[in-house]
């Protein structure tokens, strides 16, 4: 009989296109997630560094001599300036993760609450949806449970979800009384039942330092109990809120905005290094780094934000962790919103917040998907008739490079004459797996993006070819079998 070949792309779009997209709910390796916010830090500084027109006392309100300020933060190119201001963000996070929000290259990140100031922004990112009733920072206790409060109800996270922030309003935003979360906020002095000498000293500093800003202490003061808590309590889910970048902008001190932004970058690096040095966190922790709102632009409106300051809705979002593809500064991608952060936090630790709270926006797909670009990849079968021996041409994995573009296929040997293919996350690690059927049934566990372990035979030696389908999440069902001649094509 003459050999006849055909492509059994019977993964059909439902199986193939879904296969390498990350689950809407799960990442694979992340076990801990940290959401870090620098209040009111503009996307302009993040992506272009210091603004030259503000490096003076006239428009920037600087007390530092212009020559000294330029020496610290001015460089010839945008890439050099932003790296000088944020060495960790651009030297580590952008190289090993992803960052959204540079509108100059077609990447938009925005708030959707229509107000562009702090309480509405923190509510949006923490609950997954805006609340029009929250129209002032003095709103009071948040009626909406946050994703942090929701996660704290699960046994594996109970008591290991914490809120650390300089702003005293975090007590209301995260509803301390109702949520029961571990919280260190505002000027509340850190207290321990058994104080060391350094603990007592820190408490006295909190209690006796002049409250230049009655709403919260300097960022550096928060950093001390934060690092101590991480090392001793080992939280699974953590929120960190720094406030100085917003405080100094409102004061019209651009020199201190830059200094605070630079220190913020250092504090994030310090937290990352501390956690990566601990086995509980190393290579299994994701950071999401962002801001609560943007600001105005120009020579005066940079000091303020809100609906009257055009551009205050524009923000930035950066992500680094073991499940986020290292695609760096994103360009020409679909817009992302602040509301997506809540479900993204949950997704990284294996929980589907959007399913539980349908009002919440869905996660930011590109930072969760194995290819990291928001596009589906394809797996195809290439069967030969009559059946051939095991060969490298049986299963092909085409990872997406973008819209309608795919890398060259990676080959995986798949039994004798495979004809059917279905996918599901069978071991619940966040990566869709494969089951193929020829005259037997083979299982392929996906170990990383587009990489599968050698097949495990689930059934062999049959005279028929069972069909496959994935009718529900986490399961694959065997269907009707074909028992015709081996040299007859099957549709």
RONUDO-928934 format. One record per residue (C-alpha): residue number from 1; residue in three letters; x, y, z. Coordinates in pm, 1 decimal. Layout:
   num   residuo          u          v          w
   NUM       ALA          X          Y          Z
...
//
This chain:
   num   residuo          u          v          w
     1       UNK        0.0        0.0        0.0
     2       UNK      134.3      339.9      -93.2
     3       UNK      230.4      553.1      206.0
     4       UNK       -8.4      842.5      248.4
     5       UNK       52.8     1122.7      495.8
     6       UNK     -170.7     1390.4      634.8
     7       UNK     -163.7     1636.3      919.1
     8       UNK     -391.2     1531.8     1197.7
     9       UNK     -428.0     1877.2     1348.4
    10       UNK     -719.7     1736.0     1539.2
    11       UNK     -621.0     1933.5     1832.7
    12       UNK     -873.4     2154.2     1666.0
    13       UNK     -851.8     2518.4     1764.3
    14       UNK    -1010.8     2453.6     2100.2
    15       UNK     -734.0     2217.4     2198.7
    16       UNK     -442.1     2371.1     2017.4
    17       UNK     -496.4     2737.5     2079.0
    18       UNK     -578.6     2683.7     2442.3
    19       UNK     -293.1     2449.8     2501.8
    20       UNK       -4.3     2683.4     2569.1
    21       UNK     -201.8     2972.6     2708.1
    22       UNK     -157.4     2998.5     3080.8
    23       UNK     -458.8     2923.6     3288.6
    24       UNK     -656.4     3231.3     3383.8
    25       UNK     -606.1     3132.7     3743.3
    26       UNK     -267.2     2972.2     3781.9
    27       UNK      102.0     3035.3     3751.6
    28       UNK      341.4     2742.5     3773.6
    29       UNK      630.8     2818.2     4007.0
    30       UNK      531.7     3122.8     4209.9
    31       UNK      442.3     3045.9     4570.8
    32       UNK      469.0     3397.1     4711.3
    33       UNK      367.9     3733.9     4568.8
    34       UNK      453.0     4090.0     4668.9
    35       UNK      264.5     4396.9     4543.9
    36       UNK      478.6     4709.9     4581.6
    37       UNK      350.6     5063.9     4524.4
    38       UNK      532.4     5395.7     4507.9
    39       UNK      260.3     5653.7     4553.0
    40       UNK      213.9     5897.7     4265.0
    41       UNK      535.9     5806.9     4082.3
    42       UNK      487.0     5918.6     3720.8
    43       UNK      539.0     5695.8     3418.7
    44       UNK      745.2     5975.8     3265.7
    45       UNK     1024.3     5935.2     3523.5
    46       UNK     1004.7     5556.6     3501.9
    47       UNK     1061.8     5548.5     3125.3
    48       UNK     1256.9     5868.2     3052.1
    49       UNK     1429.2     5950.6     3379.9
    50       UNK     1465.9     6300.7     3519.2
    51       UNK     1285.7     6580.0     3335.7
    52       UNK     1541.4     6844.3     3238.9
    53       UNK     1304.9     7143.0     3266.0
    54       UNK     1247.4     7063.7     3633.8
    55       UNK     1610.9     7033.4     3740.9
    56       UNK     1620.1     7379.6     3894.4
    57       UNK     1475.5     7591.1     4171.9
    58       UNK     1239.3     7791.4     3951.4
    59       UNK     1010.9     7520.5     3811.4
    60       UNK     1137.5     7224.0     4011.1
    61       UNK     1160.4     7388.4     4351.0
    62       UNK     1498.0     7228.9     4408.8
    63       UNK     1705.2     7326.0     4710.6
    64       UNK     1998.8     7129.8     4570.3
    65       UNK     2221.8     7328.3     4333.0
    66       UNK     2126.7     7254.0     3974.5
    67       UNK     2478.5     7138.8     3891.7
    68       UNK     2469.6     6879.1     4169.9
    69       UNK     2120.2     6762.0     4075.5
    70       UNK     2218.6     6719.7     3711.4
    71       UNK     2527.4     6527.8     3815.5
    72       UNK     2310.7     6282.9     4008.7
    73       UNK     2033.7     6223.7     3758.2
    74       UNK     2089.9     6384.1     3418.5
    75       UNK     2230.0     6174.2     3134.4
    76       UNK     2239.4     6227.5     2759.0
    77       UNK     1988.6     5958.3     2660.0
    78       UNK     1655.6     5841.9     2801.8
    79       UNK     1786.8     5489.4     2857.4
    80       UNK     2084.3     5622.0     3054.7
    81       UNK     1870.0     5861.7     3258.2
    82       UNK     1614.4     5604.4     3362.7
    83       UNK     1887.4     5355.3     3451.5
    84       UNK     2059.6     5618.8     3666.5
    85       UNK     1735.6     5691.1     3851.6
    86       UNK     1612.4     5330.4     3875.7
    87       UNK     1914.5     5097.0     3848.4
    88       UNK     1732.6     4791.3     3985.2
    89       UNK     1416.0     4841.1     3783.9
    90       UNK     1605.9     4869.2     3455.5
    91       UNK     1905.9     4653.8     3541.8
    92       UNK     1713.0     4357.5     3683.0
    93       UNK     1332.9     4383.0     3665.1
    94       UNK     1310.2     4494.5     3301.4
    95       UNK     1572.2     4242.3     3191.6
    96       UNK     1419.3     3946.4     3372.2
    97       UNK     1053.4     4047.4     3368.2
    98       UNK      814.6     4286.1     3194.7
    99       UNK      719.2     4650.9     3230.8
   100       UNK      411.3     4821.1     3085.7
   101       UNK      313.6     5184.9     3049.2
   102       UNK      551.0     5360.5     2809.5
   103       UNK      296.9     5532.4     2590.3
   104       UNK      570.5     5653.5     2355.6
   105       UNK      614.0     5294.8     2233.2
   106       UNK      250.7     5187.1     2228.7
   107       UNK      214.2     5049.0     2579.9
   108       UNK      -71.0     5191.6     2786.6
   109       UNK     -138.4     5127.0     3154.7
   110       UNK     -418.3     5322.1     3318.7
   111       UNK     -650.7     5352.4     3615.1
   112       UNK    -1019.6     5319.3     3533.9
   113       UNK    -1170.6     5473.2     3847.8
   114       UNK    -1211.7     5814.7     3685.3
   115       UNK    -1061.9     5998.4     3982.2
   116       UNK     -685.7     5942.0     3969.8
   117       UNK     -603.1     5990.7     4334.3
   118       UNK     -496.0     5757.0     4608.9
   119       UNK     -788.8     5586.5     4787.5
   120       UNK     -977.0     5511.3     4461.4
   121       UNK     -652.3     5380.6     4311.0
   122       UNK     -562.4     5150.4     4598.7
   123       UNK     -920.9     5024.9     4608.1
   124       UNK     -912.9     4952.7     4234.3
   125       UNK     -586.4     4759.5     4242.2
   126       UNK     -672.9     4571.8     4562.3
   127       UNK    -1035.2     4477.4     4484.6
   128       UNK    -1018.1     4453.6     4105.4
   129       UNK    -1284.1     4712.3     4031.2
   130       UNK    -1350.1     5083.0     4091.9
   131       UNK    -1608.4     5198.7     4342.4
   132       UNK    -1763.8     5535.4     4243.9
   133       UNK    -1871.3     5590.6     4603.3
   134       UNK    -1507.3     5617.1     4708.2
   135       UNK    -1459.6     5979.7     4606.5
   136       UNK    -1224.4     6109.8     4876.7
   137       UNK     -921.7     5989.8     5069.5
   138       UNK    -1115.0     6032.9     5394.6
   139       UNK    -1386.3     5789.6     5281.0
   140       UNK    -1347.6     5561.5     5582.5
   141       UNK    -1353.5     5179.9     5603.5
   142       UNK    -1357.9     5013.3     5263.6
   143       UNK    -1684.6     4820.5     5215.8
   144       UNK    -1519.7     4605.5     4948.5
   145       UNK    -1306.4     4310.2     5062.6
   146       UNK     -968.2     4320.4     4889.5
   147       UNK     -789.4     4030.0     4722.5
   148       UNK     -562.1     4022.4     5027.2
   149       UNK     -856.1     3973.2     5261.6
   150       UNK     -994.1     3708.8     5023.6
   151       UNK     -666.0     3517.7     5009.5
   152       UNK     -630.7     3528.9     5386.3
   153       UNK     -938.8     3306.2     5414.8
   154       UNK     -757.3     3013.8     5253.6
   155       UNK     -586.5     2777.4     5497.2
   156       UNK     -251.7     2796.0     5319.2
   157       UNK     -240.7     3175.9     5350.1
   158       UNK     -422.2     3235.8     5678.0
   159       UNK     -217.0     3469.0     5894.9
   160       UNK       52.0     3502.9     5629.0
   161       UNK      -98.3     3791.5     5434.6
   162       UNK       34.3     4130.5     5540.5
   163       UNK        1.8     4501.2     5464.9
   164       UNK      303.4     4726.3     5524.9
   165       UNK      269.4     5090.2     5425.4
   166       UNK      359.7     5440.5     5533.6
   167       UNK       11.5     5589.9     5481.6
   168       UNK     -221.4     5570.4     5780.9
   169       UNK     -523.0     5543.5     5545.6
   170       UNK     -420.8     5185.9     5461.1
   171       UNK     -599.1     5084.9     5783.3
   172       UNK     -923.6     5192.9     5617.6
   173       UNK     -843.4     5087.0     5260.9
   174       UNK     -767.8     4729.9     5368.8
   175       UNK    -1030.3     4751.1     5646.5
   176       UNK     -810.4     4641.2     5932.9
   177       UNK    -1098.1     4570.6     6171.6
   178       UNK    -1288.9     4344.2     5932.6
   179       UNK    -1004.5     4180.3     5740.7
   180       UNK     -788.7     4074.2     6033.2
   181       UNK     -478.2     4117.6     5819.2
   182       UNK     -133.4     4166.8     5966.4
   183       UNK      -74.8     4541.8     5928.6
   184       UNK      202.3     4793.0     5994.3
   185       UNK       86.6     5135.4     5879.2
   186       UNK      132.4     5506.0     5937.2
   187       UNK      297.7     5625.0     6256.4
   188       UNK      187.6     5320.7     6456.3
   189       UNK      502.0     5205.5     6634.3
   190       UNK      605.6     4845.2     6563.6
   191       UNK      557.0     4638.2     6876.2
   192       UNK      675.4     4291.8     6972.7
   193       UNK      593.7     4092.0     7285.4
   194       UNK      965.7     4036.0     7346.0
   195       UNK     1166.8     4334.9     7226.3
   196       UNK     1534.4     4326.1     7146.7
   197       UNK     1739.3     4639.1     7204.2
   198       UNK     1708.5     4731.4     6835.2
   199       UNK     1330.4     4670.2     6844.9
   200       UNK     1294.9     4904.4     7140.8
   201       UNK     1509.1     5167.7     6969.9
   202       UNK     1295.0     5155.2     6655.0
   203       UNK      977.9     5186.3     6861.1
   204       UNK     1116.2     5491.2     7039.6
   205       UNK     1209.8     5649.2     6704.9
   206       UNK      852.5     5603.7     6582.8
   207       UNK      717.2     5747.5     6906.0
   208       UNK      946.7     6049.4     6930.8
   209       UNK     1030.9     6153.0     6574.4
   210       UNK      869.8     6480.6     6469.7
   211       UNK      576.4     6402.1     6242.2
   212       UNK      660.8     6624.4     5947.0
   213       UNK      380.1     6445.8     5762.7
   214       UNK      105.6     6344.7     6003.5
   215       UNK      -23.5     6080.0     5760.9
   216       UNK      289.1     5866.8     5765.9
   217       UNK      661.6     5831.4     5833.1
   218       UNK      948.1     5843.8     5583.8
   219       UNK      987.4     5537.5     5362.0
   220       UNK     1317.6     5444.5     5525.5
   221       UNK     1146.6     5404.2     5860.1
   222       UNK      901.1     5151.1     5716.1
   223       UNK     1180.8     4949.8     5555.6
   224       UNK     1327.7     4842.3     5890.3
   225       UNK     1024.9     4656.3     6033.7
   226       UNK      933.5     4534.2     5683.3
   227       UNK     1259.2     4345.4     5633.2
   228       UNK     1246.2     4212.0     5989.0
   229       UNK      891.6     4083.7     5935.0
   230       UNK      980.9     3911.0     5607.9
   231       UNK     1275.5     3731.0     5767.5
   232       UNK     1093.0     3623.6     6082.7
   233       UNK      730.9     3568.8     5973.3
   234       UNK      786.0     3461.1     5610.3
   235       UNK      458.9     3593.8     5463.9
   236       UNK      313.3     3435.7     5149.7
   237       UNK      128.9     3743.8     5020.8
   238       UNK      254.3     4093.2     5095.5
   239       UNK      155.4     4451.7     5012.7
   240       UNK      414.8     4728.1     5051.0
   241       UNK      322.8     5094.4     5009.3
   242       UNK      582.9     5373.5     4998.9
   243       UNK      464.6     5734.0     5001.1
   244       UNK      747.4     5983.9     4964.0
   245       UNK      735.5     6023.3     4585.3
   246       UNK      384.8     6163.7     4615.0
   247       UNK      454.9     6365.6     4929.2
   248       UNK      746.5     6557.8     4780.2
   249       UNK      569.8     6616.3     4449.9
   250       UNK      284.7     6785.3     4635.5
   251       UNK      545.6     6998.0     4812.1
   252       UNK      687.0     7103.2     4475.9
   253       UNK     1032.1     6959.6     4550.5
   254       UNK     1140.2     6782.5     4232.8
   255       UNK     1488.9     6722.9     4374.0
   256       UNK     1337.0     6518.8     4657.6
   257       UNK     1095.9     6345.1     4422.2
   258       UNK     1401.0     6214.0     4236.9
   259       UNK     1585.0     6124.5     4556.6
   260       UNK     1277.5     5941.4     4690.5
   261       UNK     1228.5     5757.1     4360.6
   262       UNK     1593.2     5651.0     4364.1
   263       UNK     1563.5     5527.6     4723.3
   264       UNK     1239.0     5347.5     4636.8
   265       UNK     1430.8     5155.9     4370.4
   266       UNK     1692.1     5065.5     4632.5
   267       UNK     1426.7     4954.0     4881.7
   268       UNK     1271.7     4722.6     4622.0
   269       UNK     1616.1     4578.8     4544.5
   270       UNK     1685.3     4532.7     4915.6
   271       UNK     1356.7     4346.4     4962.4
   272       UNK     1417.9     4132.9     4652.0
   273       UNK     1772.6     4042.9     4761.2
   274       UNK     1655.2     3960.7     5112.5
   275       UNK     1384.7     3727.3     4986.1
   276       UNK     1599.4     3565.0     4718.4
   277       UNK     1855.7     3480.6     4988.2
   278       UNK     1591.2     3276.0     5173.0
   279       UNK     1502.7     2922.7     5055.6
   280       UNK     1132.7     2991.0     5119.7
   281       UNK     1138.0     3263.3     4853.2
   282       UNK     1426.9     3192.6     4616.1
   283       UNK     1305.2     3137.4     4257.6
   284       UNK      942.7     3109.7     4372.4
   285       UNK      847.5     3470.3     4443.8
   286       UNK      692.1     3727.6     4210.1
   287       UNK      705.2     4104.7     4255.0
   288       UNK      439.8     4330.7     4101.4
   289       UNK      559.1     4692.3     4115.6
   290       UNK      338.7     4988.8     4029.0
   291       UNK      183.6     5318.0     4138.5
   292       UNK     -165.3     5422.2     4248.1
   293       UNK     -208.4     5710.5     4002.1
   294       UNK      -19.7     5930.7     3761.1
   295       UNK       28.0     6304.9     3768.4
   296       UNK       -0.4     6607.9     3546.2
   297       UNK      281.9     6719.8     3318.8
   298       UNK      446.8     7046.6     3224.3
   299       UNK      615.5     7300.8     3447.1
   300       UNK      346.8     7316.6     3716.6
   301       UNK       97.4     7029.8     3691.1
   302       UNK      361.7     6767.5     3777.0
   303       UNK      294.9     6861.9     4139.1
   304       UNK      -69.6     6750.7     4136.1
   305       UNK     -301.3     6477.6     4011.2
   306       UNK     -670.2     6413.7     3961.2
   307       UNK     -928.7     6468.8     3691.3
   308       UNK     -818.9     6828.4     3639.5
   309       UNK     -457.0     6731.0     3572.3
   310       UNK     -451.8     6571.3     3228.9
   311       UNK     -265.8     6240.1     3218.5
   312       UNK     -316.8     6151.8     3585.2
   313       UNK     -488.0     5830.2     3474.4
   314       UNK     -166.3     5699.4     3320.2
   315       UNK       41.4     5460.8     3531.7
   316       UNK      302.7     5186.0     3489.1
   317       UNK      319.9     4822.2     3598.4
   318       UNK      631.6     4603.2     3625.7
   319       UNK      645.7     4229.9     3703.5
   320       UNK      938.6     3999.1     3779.4
   321       UNK      920.0     3635.3     3887.3
   322       UNK      973.6     3275.1     3779.9
   323       UNK      653.2     3256.0     3573.5
   324       UNK      690.1     3581.7     3380.5
   325       UNK      867.2     3567.6     3046.1
   326       UNK     1164.7     3809.4     3024.8
   327       UNK     1021.2     4033.1     2754.5
   328       UNK     1139.5     4359.3     2909.3
   329       UNK      982.1     4690.0     2816.1
   330       UNK      660.4     4606.1     2636.7
   331       UNK      573.2     4790.0     2317.5
   332       UNK      272.8     4784.7     2085.1
   333       UNK       70.8     4564.9     2319.1
   334       UNK     -288.8     4567.1     2439.3
   335       UNK     -362.3     4815.8     2719.4
   336       UNK     -352.6     4697.6     3080.3
   337       UNK     -539.7     4846.7     3373.1
   338       UNK     -491.6     4894.3     3742.5
   339       UNK     -803.4     4685.3     3805.4
   340       UNK     -626.4     4377.0     3666.5
   341       UNK     -370.4     4376.6     3944.9
   342       UNK     -594.2     4209.4     4204.3
   343       UNK     -664.9     3899.0     3995.9
   344       UNK     -300.6     3890.1     3888.5
   345       UNK     -187.5     3878.5     4251.3
   346       UNK     -421.0     3584.5     4312.8
   347       UNK     -329.0     3408.3     3989.8
   348       UNK       37.7     3399.1     4081.3
   349       UNK      -44.6     3196.7     4393.8
   350       UNK     -288.0     2967.3     4215.8
   351       UNK     -624.3     3127.2     4292.8
   352       UNK     -894.0     3246.4     4051.9
   353       UNK    -1010.7     3573.7     4202.5
   354       UNK    -1206.2     3678.9     3894.2
   355       UNK    -1416.5     3361.7     3913.2
   356       UNK    -1491.3     3428.8     4279.8
   357       UNK    -1550.8     3801.6     4228.7
   358       UNK    -1690.9     3845.8     3874.8
   359       UNK    -1685.9     4226.0     3909.4
   360       UNK    -1307.9     4211.3     3927.3
   361       UNK    -1106.9     4248.0     3609.2
   362       UNK     -926.4     3945.7     3470.8
   363       UNK     -550.6     3900.9     3529.9
   364       UNK     -281.6     4058.5     3313.0
   365       UNK     -241.7     3765.8     3073.0
   366       UNK      103.6     3838.9     2926.7
   367       UNK      278.4     3811.8     3263.3
   368       UNK      114.1     3475.2     3331.9
   369       UNK      125.7     3306.0     2992.7
   370       UNK      415.8     3076.4     2919.4
   371       UNK      511.5     3267.5     2606.1
   372       UNK      446.9     3595.9     2781.5
   373       UNK      300.7     3775.8     2483.1
   374       UNK      -73.3     3731.9     2523.8
   375       UNK     -108.7     3517.9     2209.6
   376       UNK     -200.0     3150.3     2187.3
   377       UNK       52.3     2890.7     2078.5
   378       UNK      -17.7     2574.1     1879.8
   379       UNK       62.4     2207.4     1917.4
   380       UNK        3.5     1990.8     1610.5
   381       UNK       19.6     1620.7     1533.6
   382       UNK      187.9     1496.1     1219.2
   383       UNK       72.3     1138.6     1162.0
   384       UNK      177.6      901.8      888.0
   385       UNK      -33.9      625.2      736.4
   386       UNK       30.1      339.0      749.9
   387       UNK      171.8      369.4     1099.7
   388       UNK      542.3      427.9     1137.4
   389       UNK      779.9      363.4     1419.0
   390       UNK      846.8      617.8     1687.3
   391       UNK      990.8      930.7     1528.8
   392       UNK     1062.4     1296.5     1599.7
   393       UNK      794.5     1418.0     1359.6
   394       UNK      489.9     1314.6     1558.3
   395       UNK      417.6     1615.6     1779.7
   396       UNK      518.2     1973.7     1701.3
   397       UNK      510.3     2268.6     1938.8
   398       UNK      484.7     2614.3     1779.1
   399       UNK      539.5     2886.3     2040.6
   400       UNK      383.9     3219.1     1951.1
   401       UNK      610.4     3515.0     1878.2
   402       UNK      320.0     3756.8     1848.5
   403       UNK       -1.2     3804.0     1658.6
   404       UNK       -2.3     3541.6     1382.9
   405       UNK      370.3     3470.7     1419.1
   406       UNK      526.2     3149.8     1548.7
   407       UNK      872.9     3017.3     1617.6
   408       UNK     1006.3     2713.3     1433.6
   409       UNK      853.2     2396.4     1579.4
   410       UNK     1004.2     2194.1     1859.1
   411       UNK      958.4     1818.8     1802.4
   412       UNK      838.8     1561.6     2053.1
   413       UNK      814.5     1191.0     1966.4
   414       UNK      465.0     1059.9     2026.7
   415       UNK      402.7      690.7     1977.5
   416       UNK      277.9      513.8     1667.4
   417       UNK       44.5      701.6     1437.1
   418       UNK     -100.9      948.3     1687.4
   419       UNK     -435.0     1076.0     1575.5
   420       UNK     -608.3     1252.7     1863.8
   421       UNK     -482.4     1513.5     2106.4
   422       UNK     -639.1     1690.9     2402.7
   423       UNK     -505.7     1918.3     2676.4
   424       UNK     -577.9     1994.4     3039.9
   425       UNK     -378.8     2086.5     3348.1
   426       UNK     -373.0     1733.1     3485.2
   427       UNK     -121.8     1779.9     3766.1
   428       UNK     -251.3     2124.7     3866.8
   429       UNK       81.8     2303.9     3828.7
   430       UNK      -60.7     2580.4     3610.6
   431       UNK       77.1     2441.1     3283.7
   432       UNK     -157.7     2264.5     3040.3
   433       UNK      -53.4     1904.4     2973.5
   434       UNK     -119.7     1677.7     2675.0
   435       UNK     -276.6     1338.4     2622.1
   436       UNK     -250.5     1175.3     2280.0
   437       UNK     -419.2      863.1     2148.6
   438       UNK     -300.4      619.4     1881.3
   439       UNK     -343.8      250.8     1958.4
   440       UNK     -269.1      348.2     2313.7
   441       UNK     -290.5      657.7     2527.1
   442       UNK       14.3      867.8     2619.9
   443       UNK       53.4     1144.8     2874.8
   444       UNK      287.9     1444.3     2828.5
   445       UNK      339.3     1667.5     3131.4
   446       UNK      446.5     2020.5     3038.6
   447       UNK      745.1     2118.7     3252.2
   448       UNK      801.3     2472.0     3119.4
   449       UNK      692.3     2684.2     2825.2
   450       UNK      653.3     2442.1     2533.6
   451       UNK      873.1     2176.4     2696.0
   452       UNK      724.3     1835.8     2773.9
   453       UNK      852.8     1542.4     2974.0
   454       UNK      892.7     1208.7     2788.6
   455       UNK      555.8     1040.2     2735.7
   456       UNK      407.9      811.5     2996.5
   457       UNK      200.1      527.2     2856.2
   458       UNK     -144.6      514.8     3014.6
   459       UNK     -274.0      236.8     2788.7
   460       UNK     -115.4       27.4     2516.3
   461       UNK     -173.4     -274.1     2297.7
   462       UNK     -525.8     -196.5     2187.8
   463       UNK     -669.0     -266.5     1846.0
   464       UNK     -860.0       58.9     1834.2
   465       UNK     -782.6      429.7     1849.7
   466       UNK     -979.2      610.0     2122.7
   467       UNK    -1077.6      971.0     2056.6
   468       UNK    -1017.5     1238.1     2319.2
   469       UNK    -1186.2     1550.6     2447.8
   470       UNK    -1139.9     1792.2     2739.0
   471       UNK    -1496.4     1864.6     2848.4
   472       UNK    -1406.2     2037.9     3174.0
   473       UNK    -1110.5     2191.7     3347.7
   474       UNK     -853.4     1941.4     3472.8
   475       UNK     -998.9     1634.9     3298.1
   476       UNK     -960.5     1451.9     2967.5
   477       UNK    -1225.5     1206.1     2851.8
   478       UNK    -1179.5      907.7     2621.6
   479       UNK    -1435.6      904.0     2341.7
   480       UNK    -1552.5      660.0     2073.6
   481       UNK    -1279.0      442.2     1925.3
   482       UNK    -1200.3      373.5     1559.1
   483       UNK    -1122.4       13.5     1476.7
   484       UNK    -1081.4       22.9     1096.1
   485       UNK     -782.0      -94.7      889.1
   486       UNK     -454.1       69.2      984.5
   487       UNK     -404.1      199.6      631.9
   488       UNK     -733.6      380.6      615.5
   489       UNK     -737.7      756.6      686.6
   490       UNK     -947.9      858.5      982.8
   491       UNK    -1118.6     1196.0     1006.5
//
